[in-house]
């Protein structure tokens, strides 16, 4: 029995349902970055970054597709050469015929994204975003007026075009009933009545949301599903949290514990290669804020959330001083040590969707920075 054909696009769609690619920071570069969307896929490798060690692992054991968290191509490339550090990954993947998908800030901002996964693994309860609101700044409210019998068809159209999604929920809408009126001009074919006479029809007002980048596609889908010659479609720009999700996570331990015990919990549950601490050395910890990757800029948000401990990576000197001034302990566990926990989520999503029709493996990585032990400085 032949296995069904799975393509790069199919994998992208499976990831998009959990981590919508339209919900990203403007500076980010994500999606299908290398290869053709219709390329068949039987084996997938999942990694945090396309590092030299990951590329070597792919040479030893090839895959059809590489899924990474950090973008394969971040800045515009002027050339694709093996002797250019910024393009070597793209060069090697193209040479080997391996496609690549990157899910970066969309996986950070999703309701069950990077920081949520870290918080869940740490054993926190009542987990919610630290800074609510997906990063997409072009979200819109879409309002459509349609006869009630066609309301479902319109929602189906918006949903199929990628709209009506808020965080982890799909087909999100608000509906109310009212009376619409119109007079058809010469040469029109009204949905009801005849041209030249005022008609009144009971209509359903449907309100939903979508990223601005999808509005043209959604409007086209709505027009095809709508029975009117001239559907009424309102597009209202929104900002901040309209599409759900957010940055970071905050939650509570089941019971308070000393700071050292909280550090031990971080070591055992998140398995970082190190913990660098900032802020006070003594505190009782119940509420914990988390931002996977580089999160030093969110120390103020963790303080406003009344966190007793902030877990993140890449904390800078002045950010550490800010934490000390705020009386907020910070555990810097490195960039990769937190984000790496999204990789098993990527794998599970694909296995649940495609079952035995696809093989998925994780290629692990270490932090690029390492501690150098103190040496023997004796003379002679």
Helices and strands as residue ranges (DSSP letters): H 8-18, E 31-34, E 43-47, H 52-60, E 65-68, H 88-96, E 99-102, H 105-109, H 114-122, E 125-128, E 131-132, E 139-147, G 148-150, H 151-160, E 174-183, E 198-211, G 212-214, H 215-225, E 232-237, G 241-243, E 246-247, E 249-258, H 259-270, E 276-278, E 284-294, G 296-298, H 299-304, E 309-313, H 317-326, E 329-332, H 335-339, G 340-342, H 343-354, G 355-357, E 359-362
